[in-house]
Amino acid sequence: MRSQTLAMVLAIVGGLLGLVHVAFTPLAYADWTLEALWFVGSGLGIVVAAAANFVGFQSSEMGRQWILTAINLAMGCFFAAAWLVLPGPQVIVGGLVFLGLAICSWAARRTKAVTS
């Protein structure tokens, strides 16, 4: 499977993970509290990071691949930090998705550098 195709699949999975996170906010929090705001904000952050990958992998600009690599590594660190306080399967899935996206963006950047 090509790196770009894998990245598109992972970006879609990441986006769905973020949307589910946002959708679960009313179920997890009865009232609009600071914790609920952080919960929905984390879900939106996941959606935005996944959308950046979905759009960025369709571009051939080298600078965008650097940005995607940075976004994906940051999200991977976010999920690693989340594991410390909430070791659940959704955290593993999110971490693996963004680790996979980081590898794909790094590989795409490296491939484009070699062919240029």
Sequence and secondary structure as in RCSB ss.txt:
>XXXX:A:sequence
MRSQTLAMVLAIVGGLLGLVHVAFTPLAYADWTLEALWFVGSGLGIVVAAAANFVGFQSSEMGRQWILTAINLAM
GCFFAAAWLVLPGPQVIVGGLVFLGLAICSWAARRTKAVTS
>XXXX:A:secstr
  HHHHHHHHHHHHHHHHHHHHHTHHHH SS  HHHHHHHHHHHHHHHHHHHHHHHTT   HHHHHHHHHHHHHH
HHHHHHHHHH   HHHHHHHHHHHHHHHHHHHHHHHHHHH 
